[in-house]
Amino acid sequence: MKKIFFVFISFILVGLNACSSDDTKEKYPEIPHDPAKALQLTEFLPETGGMASQVIIKGSNFGTDPTKLKVYFNQKPAKVVKTIGNLAYVITPRLPGDTCVISVVIGKDSLHYEKPFYYQTLVRVSTISGVPSEKQTVDGTLVEARFDNPFYLVVDKEKNILVGEWKARARLINEERNSVVTLMNVSTSGEMMSGCTDYKNEVIYFPMNGMPYYYEFDPEQQWTPRRINPTIFPGDEIDLSGKYSFISSEIDSMLYTITTKGELVKINPKTRVASLVKKGILKDRIQTTLQVYLAFHPVDKHMLYFVNPSSMAPQDGPIVGTDRIYRINMRTLEIEDFAGSGVKGHLDGPKELAEFNNPCQICFDQDGNLYVGDTDNYCVRRISTDGIVSTIAGIPGKRGYLDGDPDEALFDRFWGMKIDPDGTLYIADYYNRAIRKLTIQ
């Protein structure tokens, strides 16, 4: 059946791309768009596909100018390669959503197919650098390099990967240059936690838990680490020694953190002044130390999402997690539940009913899909824009080390996870002592 379909599609593509013979012109006449006539849609082939799939759409009054015909899979534009009036050949965009409505626009006419197109996401897990069996710190090529329990990481717009290892060791990975270099190795009682880039996705900041300062890494300064000790705004009572995560806001360019005492704080990276935004985060649910990880929504930029796992216990008291994801409206400072039933476990489905087991790092892709590092389920979860939770890589409850397809890949209790603008997820796989990545198409 697949062979027959392939032949059929190939036959149509020949008609679209080679209209020189009289026989081809008769079967596939080039009919210019007529503004006086209505646009019509009949069907499309195939009904499923992944990124860069070839799709034939059928109808009438498409015209012969591919620059005038617009085709969308949900809200994402597809590349229109050829159109000859009643047929058009398009290429599916990347990650438009699992269930897509195909819309066609030409001139003032706009229609959509009633039948959906089902997008098949392709996920592949691979190791960038590191060897699970060797716990040491070695620089060199990606193959030569070794890691001592990589904790967290940050990825900038040039795909530089800055890894924070145990305590205060910073390693810089560049896949294109095939290199791993240690930038900082400081003896301290504090720990490098989950960092972020600035709003331009250039300068990298790493918070230190157990210390009131943080580190700044600027590529224009040759990545030389700079220790920054913020000044507390007069009158604000803030304890910046406890902080697990930084995130930068595109709205005001500030760095934000939620301290272990439940203080929402913003830091001006230029003046280095820290000021209190809100106290008592989750005080009605958790009376002990918080361990909060943060992410701003890429579209609704005023919405700050956070999670409080219970994956580690610091010296200053136990952490009680809720296995839920929350969000704060930064305009009103109101907090609401976003995902998770509060039951510890593994369950996909509607976000309100989903179960997590110590969800740790969270990050958004550019379309607003939220990725969750589900630490003690040893897998990566995704919350789609329509609120459905799914497991995209890893086997729930099974720890180990294995690259490959998402339903076979294995992780071993990772905390650090970030996403680049292309939608590739990078993971600091702690107990596997390796830097992994998920290529999602």
N, C-alpha and C positions, 0 to 999 in steps of 0.2 A: 504493500500500500504506500509506504514511504517513497519507494522508487517511482511509482506512478505519479505521486504528487510532485516529486522533484522534476520529473520530465515535463509535467504540466507547467510548473513555474518557469522552467528554463525556456519552454516554448513561448510563453508570454513575454519573458524578458527579451528574447530575440526580436519579438514584434515591437517592443518598446525602444530598443536600442539600435535596431537595424531596419530602417524603413526605406531601403533603396529599391527593392524589387517591386514590380507591379502587384505580385501576389500578396506580399506583406502589406502594401498600402491598402489593398482591397479588404483584407481581414482586419487591419488596424488603421483605419483612416485617421489622419490628423485633423481634428475638428477644432477650430479656434473657439475661444470663449465668447458667448453671446450674452451681453448684459441684459438683454430683453427676455432671456429665457431663465427659468429657475434651475438652480443646482439640484441634482438628484444623486442619491446614494443607493446602491443595491447590496453589495457584499464586499468582503475583503478576505484575502488568503495570505498566509495561513492564519489560524485562530489563536495560535500560541507562538512564542518565540522569546529570545533574549536580546541582549544589547547587539545592535548592528544587524538585526535580522532583516531580510528582504521581505517586504510586504507589498502585495498588489492590492490596490483599492479600485473598486469598480463603481461606476455610476454614469453621469453624463454632465456635460458642460464644464469639464475641468480645464478646458483650454489647452494650449500647446506651449505655454511659457511656464516652466517650473518655478520661476522666481515670483510668479503671481499667485500660485496655489500654496496655501498654508495648511499643513496637516499636523494635528496635535494628538499625542497620547497622554490623556489627562491634560495637564497644563504644559507639558513639555513638547517643544517643537521637534518634529521629525524632519530629516533631510529629504527633500523632494528631488529625486534624481531625474525623472523623466515623466512627462504627461503628454497624452495625445488625444485628449477629448473625453473619451469614456473609460480610460484606464490611466492609472498613475502608479509609479514605482517609487516607494519611499523606504527609508532606513529607520528602524526604531531607535529612539534616544536611549540614553543610559538611565536605568532605574526610575522609570516614570511611575511606578507603583505596581502592585501585584495584579490588580484588576483595572484595566484601562478603558476609558471611553475614547474612541477615535473621533475627533472632530475635524471637519474639512471647511476651509474658508477660502472664498475667492470673491473679490469685489465686496459687495454689501451682503452677499449670501453666506450663511453659516448653518451647517447641519452636522449632526453626529449620528453614528451608527447605534442602533438599539442594542445590538449584540456586543458584548465586551471582548476585548483582546486580553489574553492572559499572559502576563510577563513572567518569564522564568528567570529568577535571579541565579546567577552563577557565582558561587563563593569558593575560593581556594585558599587554603592555609599553607604558609611556607615559613621557613626560618631564615631570618636575615643574617644572624650571627649568634655564636654561642654554642656550647656543648653541654648537655645536661649532666654528664658524669664528672665534669671538671669544675670545681669551685675555686676560682682564682681570678685575678685581674691581670689581663694581658692585652696590650695594644697590638695593632698591626692591621693586616687585611681582615676582611670579614670572615674568612676561613680560619685565620690564625687567632683572632681575638677570643678572649674568655671573659666571663662575667661572674661576679660574686654576688649572687642574689639581687638582680636588678629589680628595683622597687617601682619606680614611676618613670614616665617619659613625656616629652613634649616634641611636637613636630612643627617646624616653621614652613613658610610658603616655598622655600627652596628645597624642602624635603630633608633638611638637616634634622637628625633625631638626637635630642639631648636626653641622656639616660641618667637618672639618679639611682646610684647603688646604695647599699647599706651605709648608714650614718651620712657622711657628706662627701661622697665621691661622685664626680660628674664626668660622664663619658660622652663624646661626640661621635656619632655615626653618620657617615655619608656613603650611601650605596653607589652613587655615580663615581666617586673617587676611590671606592673600595677600601675604606679606611675606618679604623676605630682609634680615637685618641683620648687620653685622659686629660681633662681640663682642670680638675680640682680634686684634691685628696686631703681633706682637713680633718684633724682629730677634734671631735666635739661630742658633747653629750646629747646634742640635738640630732634630728633626723631630717633629711631632705624628703619632702612630701610631693604631692601632686601639683605640678606647675602649670603654666600657661604662657602663651605669647601675648604681646601687646595687641591693640586693636588693628594694627597693620600686619600682624602675623610675622613680625620680624624679631624683636627683642624678646628674650625668654626670661621668665621669672620663676624661681623655685622657692616656696615657703619652707621655713625650718620649724618643725614642731619641737617644743622644748626650749626654744630660744626666741627672743622677741624680734629677731631680724629675718631677712630673706636675702636671696642672691639674685643678681641681675647678670645676664649673659647677652652681650651686644655683639653681633657679627661685625659691626663697624669698628669695634674695639678688639678685633681678633679673638672674640669669645673670652676675653679675660674676665674672670669672675669678680664681681664687686659686691661686697657685703653691705646691705642697706639696713640701717636701724631707724625705722620711721619715728617721727615726732608725733606724739599724741596731741590731738586738738585740745586746746585749753578747756577744761571743764568736763571732758569725756573720760569716763572710767572704762578703760579697755585693757584686757590682758592678752597681748599679742604673742605670748609665749606658747599658747596652744592653738595650732592651726594646721589643718590637713590639706587644704586645697586653695588655690587661687584661680580666679577667672577674670577675664577682662571684658568690659562692656564696650560695645561699639557706639553706644549712645553718648557716654560721657568720658570714655577712654580711661576710666578708673579701674583699679584692681579691687576685686571683692573677695572677701573670705567670711566664713562663719566660724567663730572660735569655738574651742571645746566647751566654753561656758555659755554658748548660745548667743553670742553677740554678732550681729551682721555689721561688718566693718567695710568701709571703702578707703583705699589708699591712693593718693595722687602720686603717680610714678615720677612726676617732674619735681614737685615740691617735697615729696616724701612725707606728707602729713596724713596721718590716719585719723578718721573721724567715725563716730558711732552713728549707724543708720537705724538699727532696731535692736532691742534687747529681748531676751526671753524666747528665742526660737525653740519651738517644740517643748516649752516648759510644762505644758499641760499633759504631755505624753511621756517625757523622759526627764527624770530628775537628776540624772548623773551626767558624766562626761559625754560630749558629742564628738563624733568623728565624721565630718560633713564633706561631701564632694559636690562640686558645683558645675553647672553648664547653663549658658544663656541660649534661649531659642534663637535660631538664625533669622526667622521671619518676624515673629512677635518679640522684638529685641528687648522689650521691657520685662519679659517673663524670665525669672531666674528659677531654674530647676535644681533640686538638691536631694541627696540621699544620705541616710545615716545608718551605715552598716554596723554590725557587731563583730567584725572579723578580727579585731585586735584589742588588747586591753593595756593601756599605758599605766605607768606607775602611780599616777594621781587618782586612780579610781577605775571601776569597771565601766565598760561601754555597753549600753543596752540598745540594740538596734530594733527597728520596727519593720524591716523588710518591705518598706514602702518608699515610693518616690513622691516628692512634694514639689510645689512651685509657689513662688512669691511674685505677686504683682508689684513691681518696683515703684509704680505710681501710687498705689494705695497701701502697700506693705501688708496686704492681706495674704494669708497662707492657706492653701487648700491641698487636699490629697490629689495626686495625679494618677498613680498606678500602684498596684499591689493590694492584696486583700489583707495583708498583715499576718497571714499564715506562712510559716517557714516551710518551704518545699519547692517543687517545680511543677508549674502548670501554665501552659500557654493558653491564649484565648483573649477575650475582652480584658482590657487593662485593669478594670476594677476587680476582676476575679482572679487575675494572674497571681501566681506564687513565686517568690524569689527566696534565695538562701544567701543572706549577706551580700546583697548587691552593693558594689563598690563604685568604681569609676563609671561616669556617664558622659556621653558626648553626642552631639547632633551632627548629622550630615547637612548639606546646604538646603535640602528639601524639607527638613523638619522631622525626619525619622530619628528617634532617640535610641542609641545603642547603650546597652547596660552590660558591664562586666559582672556577671553573676558568680562571684568568687567561689563560694562553697558548693555551687553546682558545677563548677569547672567548665563553664560554657559562656558564650556570647549571646545575649538576647537582643531583640529589636522590637521597639514599639513603633508601629507605623503611624502615619499621619491620621489614619482613621481609627486609631486606638486599639489595634490588635497586637498582642505580644506573641512573638515566635522565637524559636531557638534557631539561630543561623549557623552556629558552629560549636562543636564540642558535644560530648555525650553526657547528659545530666547524671551526676553522681559518680562518674568514672574519671579518675585522675590518671595522668600518664603523659607521654610525649609521642606525638605522631602528626606529621604533616599530611596534607592531601585534601580530599573532599570533606565538606563540612560535617557530614554525618559519620565520619570516621576519625576526624582530627581529635587530638587529645591535648589538654592543658593541665597544669598543676598549680592551682590556686594563685592566679595572677591578680594584681591590684591595678597596675598601671595600664591605661588604654587611652589612646587618642586617635583622632581621625584627621586626615589631610583634606584639602579642598577637592581632591579627585574622588573622595569617598573610600580611600584605603584605610583600614584600621591597623594601628600598630599596637602591639601588646608587649609589656615587660613581664615575661612568664617567670615569676619569681623562683619557684622551686626547680624549674627546668633550666634556670640560669641561661636563658636565651631570649633574644628579641625576635618576636614572631610578627607576621602580618597577615591580614585577611584582605585579599583582593576581591572586591564585590562589584559585579557587573550585571 
